[in-house]
Amino acid sequence: MYQLAYEKPKVTLLQESGLGVAEIAARTCYDSFENSENASVKHAMEHLDRDAVNSIDDSDLLKNLAWVHHHHSIIEHATLSYLIQGTSRGVLQEHARHRLQAISVRSTRYTMSSIINAFVASIENEDPFAFFLEKLLALKLFVISDEEYLTIEIRTIFDKLMFQYERDDAFIDSAVAKSSLHYIKDYEGDAKKLFELLQKGKKKRNVGDKFKHIVSDNWKVDMVVTFNIRSLKNYFDLRDSGAAWFQIQWLAQAMKEVTPIKYLKLIDKEYRNIVDR
């Protein structure tokens, strides 16, 4: 059976809050600071050493609450932020269903200039689609890497833009910054030079507003996400699962690989008794 080739996402852990705040939250609930094995927590109400609190790697109370009492609200006070590069808009749609997260995503509204510049320049080429195809393949915009498939995908994008171009008298004004419009007349018939100058010129503000319809689920996106670890537990339970769509499984697995063991020990039973890495 033929299988399409996909690129997997890259995930980097940007920051972690540590476990100390979560233990202080739990100790506040039970007024049990004197029972902590962590000195910075034990004495937190008299003398708060924030650096020491934020460096805590383990907490007997948090493990007991998580695994014995299944009291997970406390671990909402621990958070992690990830930089995700090269997942798909299809994954983004699935990912956004996890509501308890902060998420910032690469905007098609502001970042489509290169695609639109390639189309505008292609009109000046003897074979417009061949020019457009070459430029878009070089931009590596998609998670599917099979070039034969991408030719179909890029042809669809080209046809959509051409459909709009042939019917919209204001297409060029919507696509190109006012300061670069003269290049179209100055370099008529020279697609390569026109594309180069459009790329160097000022970007059209909000260029994606009129052209977002060309985007498919195969389109690559980058994003930064922040989860509290209770929500992260739910994410991993659902998405690092054989029942999940394979692309979001890849993302969940890549996120788990960069998540420090001290957090996984509280939310994933496979890591419960593993020594920290």
C-alpha positions in Angstrom: 0.0 0.0 0.0 1.3 3.4 -1.0 2.0 5.7 2.0 2.5 9.5 1.7 5.7 10.9 3.2 5.2 13.3 6.1 7.6 15.5 8.1 7.3 15.2 11.9 7.2 18.3 14.1 10.1 19.6 16.1 9.3 20.5 19.8 11.4 22.6 22.2 10.7 23.1 25.8 10.8 26.9 26.3 10.1 27.1 30.1 8.9 25.2 33.1 7.5 26.6 36.3 8.8 23.9 38.6 6.8 22.0 41.2 7.4 24.3 44.2 4.4 26.5 43.7 2.1 23.5 43.3 3.3 22.1 46.6 2.9 25.4 48.4 -0.7 25.5 47.0 -1.3 22.0 48.3 0.2 22.8 51.7 -1.9 26.0 51.9 -5.1 23.8 51.5 -4.1 21.5 54.3 -2.0 23.9 56.4 0.7 21.2 56.5 3.9 23.2 55.7 5.8 21.6 58.6 5.4 18.1 57.0 7.3 19.0 53.7 10.6 17.3 53.0 11.5 20.5 51.1 13.0 23.1 53.5 12.0 26.0 51.2 8.3 24.9 51.5 8.5 24.0 55.2 9.5 27.6 56.0 7.7 29.4 53.2 5.2 31.2 55.4 7.9 32.7 57.6 10.6 33.2 55.0 9.9 32.7 51.3 12.9 31.8 49.2 11.4 31.9 45.7 14.5 30.6 43.9 14.7 27.6 46.2 10.9 27.0 45.8 11.2 27.2 42.0 14.1 24.7 41.9 12.2 21.9 43.7 12.3 18.7 41.6 10.2 16.3 43.8 7.3 16.4 46.2 5.9 13.5 48.2 2.7 15.4 48.8 2.1 16.0 45.1 2.7 12.4 44.3 0.3 11.3 47.0 -2.4 13.7 45.9 -1.9 12.7 42.2 -1.8 8.9 42.5 -3.6 8.1 45.8 -6.3 10.7 46.1 -6.5 11.7 42.3 -6.6 15.3 43.5 -5.3 17.0 40.3 -6.4 20.6 40.7 -3.3 21.3 42.7 -1.0 20.5 39.8 -2.7 23.2 37.7 -0.1 25.5 39.4 2.7 23.9 37.5 3.0 25.0 33.8 5.2 24.2 30.8 5.6 26.1 27.5 6.6 24.5 24.2 7.7 25.8 20.9 6.2 23.6 18.2 7.6 23.9 14.7 6.2 22.3 11.6 3.0 20.7 12.6 -0.1 21.0 10.3 -3.2 23.1 10.4 -5.1 19.8 10.6 -3.3 19.2 13.9 -3.9 22.8 15.0 -7.7 22.2 14.7 -7.4 19.1 16.9 -5.0 20.7 19.3 -7.2 23.8 19.8 -10.0 21.6 21.2 -8.0 21.4 24.4 -9.3 24.6 25.9 -7.2 24.9 29.0 -4.1 26.1 27.3 -2.5 29.3 26.1 -1.8 29.1 22.4 -0.1 31.5 19.9 0.0 30.4 16.3 1.9 31.6 13.2 -0.7 33.8 11.4 -1.7 33.2 7.8 -3.1 36.7 7.8 0.4 38.3 8.3 2.7 35.6 6.8 1.5 34.8 3.3 3.4 37.5 1.4 5.9 35.0 -0.2 3.1 32.9 -1.6 1.3 35.8 -3.0 4.5 37.4 -4.4 5.3 34.1 -6.2 1.9 34.1 -7.8 2.0 37.8 -8.9 5.5 37.2 -10.4 4.4 33.9 -12.1 2.0 35.9 -14.2 5.0 37.3 -16.0 6.5 33.9 -16.7 6.0 32.0 -20.0 4.8 29.0 -17.9 3.2 30.6 -14.8 2.5 27.4 -13.0 6.0 26.0 -13.4 7.4 29.2 -11.9 4.9 29.1 -9.0 5.6 25.5 -8.3 9.3 26.0 -8.1 9.0 28.9 -5.7 6.4 27.1 -3.4 8.4 23.9 -3.2 11.4 25.9 -2.1 9.3 27.5 0.7 8.6 24.1 2.3 5.1 25.1 3.3 3.6 21.6 3.9 3.9 18.7 6.2 3.5 16.2 3.4 6.9 16.0 1.6 5.9 13.8 -1.4 6.7 16.0 -4.4 4.2 14.4 -6.7 1.4 15.0 -4.2 2.7 18.5 -3.5 2.4 19.3 -7.3 -1.3 18.5 -7.0 -1.6 20.6 -3.8 0.2 23.6 -5.3 -1.7 23.3 -8.5 -4.9 23.7 -6.5 -3.5 26.8 -4.8 -2.4 28.3 -8.1 -5.8 27.6 -9.7 -7.6 29.2 -6.8 -5.5 32.3 -7.0 -5.8 32.5 -10.8 -9.6 32.1 -10.5 -9.6 35.1 -8.1 -7.1 37.1 -10.2 -9.2 36.8 -13.4 -12.3 38.0 -11.7 -11.0 40.7 -9.3 -9.8 43.9 -10.8 -8.4 44.9 -7.4 -6.4 41.7 -7.0 -2.9 43.2 -7.5 -3.7 46.2 -5.2 -4.8 43.6 -2.5 -1.7 41.5 -3.1 1.2 44.0 -3.4 2.3 46.9 -1.2 1.7 50.3 -2.8 5.5 51.0 -2.7 6.2 47.9 -4.8 3.4 48.2 -7.4 5.8 50.0 -9.9 7.9 46.8 -10.1 5.2 45.0 -11.9 5.3 47.5 -14.8 9.1 48.0 -14.7 9.8 44.2 -14.9 7.1 43.0 -17.1 8.0 39.6 -18.6 10.8 39.1 -16.0 9.2 36.9 -13.3 12.5 36.0 -11.6 13.5 39.6 -11.0 10.0 40.7 -10.1 9.7 38.0 -7.4 13.1 39.0 -6.0 12.1 42.6 -5.7 8.7 41.9 -4.3 10.4 39.7 -1.7 12.8 42.5 -0.7 10.1 45.2 -0.7 7.6 46.1 2.0 5.1 43.4 2.9 1.5 44.1 2.1 -0.3 44.6 5.4 -2.8 41.8 6.3 -2.2 40.2 2.9 -3.8 37.0 4.1 -7.2 38.6 4.7 -8.1 38.1 1.0 -6.3 34.9 0.3 -6.7 32.6 3.3 -9.0 30.4 1.3 -6.0 28.8 -0.4 -4.8 27.2 2.9 -5.3 23.4 3.4 -4.9 21.1 6.4 -1.5 20.1 5.0 -0.2 23.7 5.6 2.6 23.9 8.1 2.2 26.0 11.2 4.5 27.0 14.1 3.1 27.7 17.5 3.8 28.3 21.2 1.6 26.5 23.7 1.5 26.6 27.5 -0.3 23.9 29.5 -0.7 23.5 33.2 0.2 19.9 33.9 -3.3 18.8 34.8 -4.4 19.9 31.3 -1.2 18.3 29.9 -2.2 15.0 31.5 -5.5 15.2 29.6 -3.7 16.1 26.4 -1.3 13.2 26.7 -4.0 10.7 27.7 -6.0 11.5 24.6 -3.4 12.3 22.0 -0.6 9.9 22.8 -3.0 7.1 22.2 -3.6 4.7 19.4 -7.1 6.1 19.0 -5.7 9.6 18.1 -5.0 10.8 14.6 -1.4 9.9 13.7 -0.2 13.5 13.2 -1.3 14.6 16.6 0.1 11.5 18.1 3.5 12.5 16.7 3.1 15.9 18.3 2.1 14.6 21.7 5.0 12.1 21.6 7.5 14.9 20.7 6.1 17.1 23.5 6.4 14.2 26.0 10.0 13.6 24.9 11.1 17.1 26.0 8.9 17.2 29.2 11.1 16.7 32.3 10.5 13.5 34.2 9.5 15.3 37.4 6.3 16.4 35.7 5.6 13.1 33.9 5.9 11.3 37.3 2.8 13.1 38.4 0.7 12.6 35.3 1.8 9.5 33.4 1.7 6.1 35.2 4.5 4.8 32.9 6.9 7.3 34.4 5.6 7.1 38.0 8.7 5.3 39.4 11.3 6.3 36.8 14.5 8.1 37.9 14.6 11.7 36.6 16.5 12.1 33.3 
